[in-house]
């Protein structure tokens, strides 16, 4: 596993038991929740990478993870978010801004979860992502430039196809013409292509190898 493969590393830190717990918290089937996690994590990490490329962005992210999210045990963060803590909504506000709802709509359309469920899921994932980045920054002594470079490489990988449907949604939400519109037909076509189904209203499953290898999904 590459040290730049933040998606796999965060998924590994979360683990299958936590996904089961998250599914119970948002009231969704575990398999469908795992699919949505696989889409939402690349979306969050890709957005952070895009933000890091903006003037002052890497410095702002570095300050945030260093001051508020370093030295945190991932298990404790998971317990906090499952209990309704973690300031996930505020983190998403910084990461995605006004496009939170648009991003949630894309994940909702592709996963079959309700948009409110996806928003809750993303708010639970965001503090976990930041805690992981905080620990990585602390343990490796990463400065703002190094952290920004790491996130930038992940964004490039995700947006060029390495993030599965999360990358498709990332491109639709953040990397197009800025009008805030998402072509959901393209997202659904990608979902159907990855599952071999033709019915867009069915929950999508088996959306790539990451969760298959880490969570033992078929």
DAWOTA-V232206 format. One record per residue. N is the residue number from 1. SS is DSSP state (H for helix, E for strand, C for the rest). PHI is phi in degrees with one decimal (* if undefined). Layout:
<<N	SS	PHI> <N	SS	PHI>>
//
This chain:
<<1	C	*> <2	C	-66.5> <3	C	-67.1> <4	C	-86.9> <5	C	-83.8> <6	H	-66.5> <7	H	-60.6> <8	H	-62.0> <9	H	-68.0> <10	H	-68.2> <11	H	-59.1> <12	H	-64.3> <13	H	-68.8> <14	H	-72.7> <15	H	80.6> <16	H	-68.2> <17	H	-63.7> <18	H	-66.3> <19	H	-62.8> <20	H	-59.4> <21	H	-66.8> <22	H	-62.2> <23	H	-58.5> <24	H	-64.4> <25	H	-67.2> <26	H	-95.1> <27	C	71.1> <28	C	-133.9> <29	C	-61.2> <30	H	-58.3> <31	H	-64.2> <32	H	-66.5> <33	H	-64.4> <34	H	-62.0> <35	H	-60.9> <36	H	-66.4> <37	H	-60.4> <38	H	-64.1> <39	H	-81.8> <40	H	-72.9> <41	H	-62.8> <42	H	-60.5> <43	H	-64.2> <44	H	-67.6> <45	H	-66.1> <46	H	-65.4> <47	H	-65.7> <48	H	-61.1> <49	H	-64.2> <50	H	-66.1> <51	H	-62.5> <52	H	-65.7> <53	C	-82.3> <54	C	-80.6> <55	C	-55.8> <56	C	78.5> <57	H	-67.5> <58	H	-62.0> <59	H	-64.6> <60	H	-67.3> <61	H	-65.5> <62	H	-60.6> <63	H	-63.3> <64	H	-64.9> <65	H	-70.5> <66	H	-72.9> <67	H	-85.2> <68	H	-119.0> <69	C	-133.1> <70	C	-95.0> <71	C	73.3> <72	C	-96.2> <73	C	-72.5> <74	H	-59.9> <75	H	-60.6> <76	H	-67.6> <77	H	-64.2> <78	H	-58.7> <79	H	-60.5> <80	H	-66.0> <81	H	-69.3> <82	H	-68.0> <83	C	-92.5> <84	C	95.1> <85	C	-97.5> <86	C	96.8> <87	C	55.4> <88	H	-60.8> <89	H	-63.1> <90	H	-66.5> <91	H	-63.0> <92	H	-59.9> <93	H	-60.4> <94	H	-73.4> <95	H	-78.8> <96	H	-107.2> <97	H	59.6> <98	H	-71.5> <99	H	-95.8> <100	H	-57.3> <101	H	-66.3> <102	H	-64.8> <103	H	-62.4> <104	H	-63.0> <105	H	-63.2> <106	H	-63.5> <107	H	-65.8> <108	H	-61.7> <109	H	-62.3> <110	H	-81.0> <111	H	-96.9> <112	C	90.4> <113	C	-75.0> <114	C	-70.5> <115	H	-62.2> <116	H	-64.5> <117	H	-64.1> <118	H	-66.1> <119	H	-60.6> <120	H	-64.2> <121	H	-60.5> <122	H	-63.9> <123	H	-68.3> <124	H	-80.3> <125	H	-75.2> <126	H	-57.3> <127	H	-65.6> <128	H	-67.2> <129	H	-59.8> <130	H	-66.5> <131	H	-65.1> <132	H	-61.2> <133	H	-63.8> <134	H	-63.7> <135	H	-67.7> <136	H	-63.5> <137	H	-61.7> <138	H	-68.5> <139	H	-68.5> <140	H	-100.5> <141	C	62.4> <142	C	-74.6> <143	C	-85.7> <144	H	-60.7> <145	H	-66.6> <146	H	-67.5> <147	H	-65.1> <148	H	-61.6> <149	H	-65.2> <150	H	-60.9> <151	H	-67.4> <152	H	-64.7> <153	H	-65.6> <154	H	-66.7> <155	H	-60.2> <156	H	-62.6> <157	H	-63.5> <158	H	-65.8> <159	H	-70.4> <160	H	-96.8> <161	H	117.2> <162	H	-82.3> <163	C	-111.8> <164	H	58.7> <165	H	-66.0> <166	H	-60.0> <167	H	-68.4> <168	H	-60.3> <169	H	-68.3> <170	H	-55.8> <171	H	-61.6> <172	H	-66.6> <173	H	-84.8> <174	H	-109.9> <175	C	-107.6> <176	C	-99.4> <177	C	-89.4> <178	C	82.1> <179	C	-86.7> <180	C	80.4> <181	C	-90.8> <182	C	-116.3> <183	C	-83.1> <184	H	-64.5> <185	H	-63.4> <186	H	-67.9> <187	H	-64.3> <188	H	-67.8> <189	H	-63.7> <190	H	-64.8> <191	H	-63.1> <192	H	-66.0> <193	H	-65.5> <194	H	-78.6> <195	H	-106.3> <196	C	74.5> <197	C	-108.0> <198	C	-125.8> <199	C	-110.9> <200	C	-69.4> <201	C	-86.1> <202	C	-84.4> <203	C	-59.4> <204	C	-88.6> <205	C	-140.3> <206	C	63.3> <207	C	-89.9> <208	C	129.2> <209	H	-89.3> <210	H	-61.4> <211	H	-72.8> <212	H	-61.9> <213	H	-81.3> <214	H	-86.3> <215	H	-100.0> <216	C	72.9> <217	C	-79.6> <218	C	-79.6>>
//
